[in-house]
Amino acid sequence: MEHSASAGCKLIQRGKDLRGVKNIIGTGGPLLNGGDPGALLSEALRKDREEDTLLPEEGRFYLDERYILYAMGLLAQRNPKAALAIMKKCLKPLKDTACLA
């Protein structure tokens, strides 16, 4: 959306504000078999030139190598603590876990 004011036009972002997200989890074949999952996941971060976006500036990256996220979503409906414990055990942190854009 564009907002016009006396100082000129400025784009206004709409949608979910993801700036507070600290953990980014990747799953699926392209991430697991694509060579550099950290580089792919870093695309989820805000770039310097995109100061008005609602994306996180930094984050810790994890891989779901066992494809457990779908099942943990189901389990979390009945037992959120168990789902969180399993995810903490099974998700693989990437070496550069404090990634910056």
Buried (B, 14 or more C-beta within 10 A) or exposed (E): EEEEEEEEEEEEEEEEEBEEBEEBBBBEEEBBEEEEBBEBBBEBBBEEEEEEBBBBBBBBBBBBBEEBBEEBEEBBEEEEEEBEEBBEEBBBEBEEEEBEB
